[in-house]
């Protein structure tokens, strides 16, 4: 899971639509460790910080964390032969529709898949 923890890789996959990017990332992938990243529109029109604290980390199995606003996220890695299925659940925030949030989280997972499939660690 080096690629998950390495902040250089985080900035390559941690964005939803093509017109967004992550400009900064710090990560301490361990129970009690914190993370923060800065997501911004490429045109500079909007941006926000995304951070929290890890609650559970089991190598190749699970990552769960609490976001800065108290919402919970859980990611389960289910290895099967030559592939890994990732199941991510999150508590939605109240500003944007659930569908928009789900689309954004899925886009980030899709970007993660692309970079891990072409990266040899």
C-alpha positions as a Markdown table, in Angstrom:
| # | Residue | x | y | z |
|---|---|---|---|---|
| 1 | Unk | 0.0 | 0.0 | 0.0 |
| 2 | Unk | 3.0 | 2.3 | -0.5 |
| 3 | Unk | 1.2 | 4.0 | -3.3 |
| 4 | Unk | -1.8 | 4.9 | -1.1 |
| 5 | Unk | 0.5 | 6.4 | 1.6 |
| 6 | Unk | 2.9 | 8.2 | -0.7 |
| 7 | Unk | 1.8 | 11.8 | -1.0 |
| 8 | Unk | 3.3 | 12.1 | -4.5 |
| 9 | Unk | 0.9 | 9.5 | -5.7 |
| 10 | Unk | -2.1 | 11.0 | -3.9 |
| 11 | Unk | -1.8 | 14.2 | -6.0 |
| 12 | Unk | -1.9 | 12.1 | -9.2 |
| 13 | Unk | -5.2 | 10.3 | -8.5 |
| 14 | Unk | -7.1 | 12.3 | -5.8 |
| 15 | Unk | -9.5 | 14.3 | -8.0 |
| 16 | Unk | -13.0 | 13.8 | -9.2 |
| 17 | Unk | -13.7 | 15.6 | -12.6 |
| 18 | Unk | -11.0 | 16.2 | -15.2 |
| 19 | Unk | -11.1 | 19.9 | -14.5 |
| 20 | Unk | -10.0 | 19.4 | -10.8 |
| 21 | Unk | -6.7 | 18.4 | -9.3 |
| 22 | Unk | -5.1 | 17.9 | -5.9 |
| 23 | Unk | -2.4 | 20.5 | -5.4 |
| 24 | Unk | -1.1 | 19.4 | -2.0 |
| 25 | Unk | -1.2 | 16.2 | 0.1 |
| 26 | Unk | 0.1 | 15.1 | 3.5 |
| 27 | Unk | -0.5 | 11.6 | 4.8 |
| 28 | Unk | 0.3 | 9.6 | 7.8 |
| 29 | Unk | -1.3 | 6.2 | 7.1 |
| 30 | Unk | -1.6 | 4.7 | 10.6 |
| 31 | Unk | -4.2 | 4.5 | 13.3 |
| 32 | Unk | -4.4 | 8.0 | 14.8 |
| 33 | Unk | -2.4 | 9.4 | 11.9 |
| 34 | Unk | -3.9 | 12.3 | 10.0 |
| 35 | Unk | -4.2 | 13.3 | 6.3 |
| 36 | Unk | -5.0 | 16.5 | 4.4 |
| 37 | Unk | -5.2 | 17.3 | 0.8 |
| 38 | Unk | -6.1 | 20.4 | -1.1 |
| 39 | Unk | -8.5 | 20.0 | -4.1 |
| 40 | Unk | -8.9 | 22.8 | -6.5 |
| 41 | Unk | -10.6 | 23.6 | -9.8 |
| 42 | Unk | -7.8 | 23.9 | -12.4 |
| 43 | Unk | -9.1 | 27.3 | -13.4 |
| 44 | Unk | -8.7 | 28.5 | -9.8 |
| 45 | Unk | -12.3 | 29.3 | -9.3 |
| 46 | Unk | -12.8 | 27.1 | -6.2 |
| 47 | Unk | -11.0 | 24.8 | -3.8 |
| 48 | Unk | -11.2 | 23.1 | -0.5 |
| 49 | Unk | -9.2 | 21.2 | 2.0 |
| 50 | Unk | -10.1 | 17.5 | 2.7 |
| 51 | Unk | -8.7 | 15.9 | 5.8 |
| 52 | Unk | -9.2 | 13.7 | 8.8 |
| 53 | Unk | -7.8 | 11.0 | 11.1 |
| 54 | Unk | -7.4 | 7.3 | 10.5 |
| 55 | Unk | -9.4 | 5.1 | 12.8 |
| 56 | Unk | -8.4 | 1.7 | 11.4 |
| 57 | Unk | -5.6 | 0.6 | 9.1 |
| 58 | Unk | -5.0 | -3.1 | 8.2 |
| 59 | Unk | -2.6 | -3.7 | 5.4 |
| 60 | Unk | -4.4 | -5.0 | 2.2 |
| 61 | Unk | -7.7 | -5.2 | 4.1 |
| 62 | Unk | -9.2 | -2.0 | 5.5 |
| 63 | Unk | -8.8 | 1.7 | 5.9 |
| 64 | Unk | -11.4 | 3.7 | 7.9 |
| 65 | Unk | -11.2 | 7.3 | 8.9 |
| 66 | Unk | -13.1 | 10.2 | 10.4 |
| 67 | Unk | -13.2 | 13.4 | 8.3 |
| 68 | Unk | -12.6 | 16.8 | 10.0 |
| 69 | Unk | -16.3 | 17.4 | 10.0 |
| 70 | Unk | -17.0 | 14.1 | 11.9 |
| 71 | Unk | -18.3 | 12.0 | 9.0 |
| 72 | Unk | -17.0 | 8.5 | 8.6 |
| 73 | Unk | -15.5 | 6.7 | 5.7 |
| 74 | Unk | -14.6 | 3.0 | 5.3 |
| 75 | Unk | -12.7 | 1.3 | 2.6 |
| 76 | Unk | -12.5 | -2.4 | 2.3 |
| 77 | Unk | -9.9 | -4.1 | 0.0 |
| 78 | Unk | -11.0 | -7.6 | -1.1 |
| 79 | Unk | -8.2 | -9.3 | -3.0 |
| 80 | Unk | -9.2 | -12.0 | -5.5 |
| 81 | Unk | -6.4 | -13.7 | -7.5 |
| 82 | Unk | -4.9 | -11.0 | -9.7 |
| 83 | Unk | -7.3 | -8.2 | -8.9 |
| 84 | Unk | -8.6 | -6.3 | -5.8 |
| 85 | Unk | -12.2 | -5.1 | -5.4 |
| 86 | Unk | -12.5 | -1.9 | -3.4 |
| 87 | Unk | -15.7 | -1.2 | -1.5 |
| 88 | Unk | -15.9 | 2.4 | -0.1 |
| 89 | Unk | -18.7 | 3.7 | 2.1 |
| 90 | Unk | -19.1 | 7.3 | 3.2 |
| 91 | Unk | -21.4 | 9.4 | 5.2 |
| 92 | Unk | -22.6 | 12.2 | 2.8 |
| 93 | Unk | -22.4 | 15.8 | 3.7 |
| 94 | Unk | -25.5 | 18.0 | 3.4 |
| 95 | Unk | -24.5 | 20.7 | 0.9 |
| 96 | Unk | -24.4 | 18.6 | -2.3 |
| 97 | Unk | -26.7 | 15.8 | -3.5 |
| 98 | Unk | -25.9 | 12.3 | -2.6 |
| 99 | Unk | -25.7 | 11.4 | -6.3 |
| 100 | Unk | -23.1 | 14.2 | -7.0 |
| 101 | Unk | -21.0 | 13.0 | -4.0 |
| 102 | Unk | -21.3 | 9.4 | -5.1 |
| 103 | Unk | -20.2 | 10.3 | -8.6 |
| 104 | Unk | -17.2 | 12.3 | -7.2 |
| 105 | Unk | -16.1 | 9.5 | -4.9 |
| 106 | Unk | -16.4 | 7.0 | -7.7 |
| 107 | Unk | -14.3 | 9.2 | -10.1 |
| 108 | Unk | -11.6 | 9.3 | -7.4 |
| 109 | Unk | -11.6 | 5.5 | -7.2 |
| 110 | Unk | -11.5 | 5.3 | -11.0 |
| 111 | Unk | -8.4 | 7.5 | -11.0 |
| 112 | Unk | -6.9 | 5.4 | -8.2 |
| 113 | Unk | -7.5 | 2.3 | -10.3 |
| 114 | Unk | -5.8 | 3.8 | -13.4 |
| 115 | Unk | -2.7 | 4.9 | -11.6 |
| 116 | Unk | -2.2 | 1.7 | -9.6 |
| 117 | Unk | -2.6 | -0.5 | -12.7 |
| 118 | Unk | 0.2 | 1.3 | -14.5 |
| 119 | Unk | 2.5 | 1.9 | -11.4 |
| 120 | Unk | 5.0 | -0.7 | -10.3 |
| 121 | Unk | 6.1 | -0.3 | -6.8 |
